[in-house]
Amino acid sequence: MSTETRSSKKARTNMGATTSSPSTTTTSTPSSEETPKRRLPSTLTRSSSSSSSSSSSSSSKTKSTSKKKEASPSPVPSPVPLPLTSSIPTPETLQASSSLATYEDTIETYLLARAEGSHDRLMDAFPPQFNAANKRLLYDHLQQSIRERLASSGEHDPDTTVVISRWLAMDTITSIQQHTKSDFIMREDSYNYEPAEDPTVSQWWVNFADFELFGFYGGPLFAQDEMQAMEHPVLGSVRRIMLRFKDNKDEGFERCIPHTRSKRRGGHATPILIAGAQRRLCVSTDANEKEGRPQGLYGNRFASADDEVVLQATKIIAPPTVTNMIAIEAPKGGRGEYTEEEIADVLTTAYTGFMAARIEADLATLRPLPDHPSPPTRTPALSSESKSTTSSTSSSSSSSDVSQPTRKLVIHTGNWGTGAYGGNKVLMAVLQMVAAYCAGVDQLVHHTFDSPSSRAWMDARELFDILIANNSDDGKVSIEGLLGELF
């Protein structure tokens, strides 16, 4: 078995690996009546290490080794006035909307903490601390640009509302109505954080988090997590204020701490969502010999690049765009076949993050500010694009025991947990599809970065169809049965 691809040869034989470019292929799910019960691959394995791509959609193998040597920035000592206020919705608020009322029990049971406030006030009170030279260079460059634009125009960039929420691992639903529709897109690229043109769409981007949320944003490494914090400087401020909450145990914020699991090893997932983060920089990390980066700037190469190269690779975004993020940590390490507990943990982690985004998107309808993410429609639907693969899963039933939010939810993800964390690309992709299906995500966009990952996504998509067809009965899909096949 090849440890490079992280998927078993038997899995590829049974699922029919695609040899042609996946960029223009479209697939659709046949109804359960048309699809005979098919056998699944017997193993979906992983190895303890793998080569990882230099993309914002994949983890860097060097990341874990660099983190061991790097200390987190010190929290800001008290008494710094808090720029955030606790914002857990009350039952009265939720009951005012028929769609939000359905979340009352979920919020009461699983929402650990929620805080919101002004983006600018948060940045002023808890400014990000970039310790690495090239990151300080970019942040100083950004600040200088802001001052120059203010001097020339006299206008400030519009402020936004930042919302931070931390969630307890949710119980995955045991079955789902077969009328549920989820659409999946594969793009062979990396994150670009492009804003949605449709104001009724709420977009979220998965952060491949460590246990310590943004714990290494200020150091020399430039992998997915650190790139997000550099391009969205407020994420460093989020890290600092959550450290303040952790150390000072401010009333109402005791559980708003920067940990994506209950404990570092073996803990259950506690996904953290950040809405309203302004993206102020765009740093190109691709290989470009003409611009002085023949091997790119990803990972450890960023820290050793010349100032001119780093500045030439950077574009200031003015006015800034707004990004919403789902920070979830995949299971670390492991070797060979997955255990039942590990598969269940992956699904629970992804489902909790996606369901929390579903709820946060719907909560945004309570105050539809121009800066705030707009909630999604509960009926997942995807649109095909050039250089992408689009597929959907649905049934013809139109029952409606699920409330209909007013907006459409789109979640962007990638090769989560398959780099330094050692996960199997096919299994991690299919479990994210199942999580999106269960959480009512309208559109799940998977950024694969390279052709091997695209082929793994195609295998995962076919595996998803098999699982749905094998476990559909009487208008419902059994999630318990689906997981039983994977086990």
Protein Blocks (a to p, Z undefined) as FASTA:
>chain_A
ZZklopafklmmmnopafbdfklcccddddfklpccddddfbdcddfbdcddddfkbccf
klmmmmmmpccddddddddddfbdcfbdcfklmmmpmklmmmmmmmmmmmmbdcdddfkl
mmmmmgcddfbfklmmmmmmmmmmmmmmmmmnopacddddddddddddddddfbdcfkbc
cdddddddddehiacfblkbccdddddddfbghklmmmmbdcfklmmmmmmmmlmmmmmm
mmmmmmnopghilmmccbfbfbfghpacdddddehiacfbdcdfbdcfknopanojehjl
mmmpcfklmmmmpccdddddddddddddddeehehjadfklmmmmmmmmmmmmmmmmmmm
mmmmmmccfkbccdddfbdcddddehiacdddddfbfcdfbccdfbdcddddddehilmn
opafklmmmmmmmmmmmnopabdcddehpamlmmmmmmmmmmmmmmmmmmggehiacfkl
mmmmmZZ
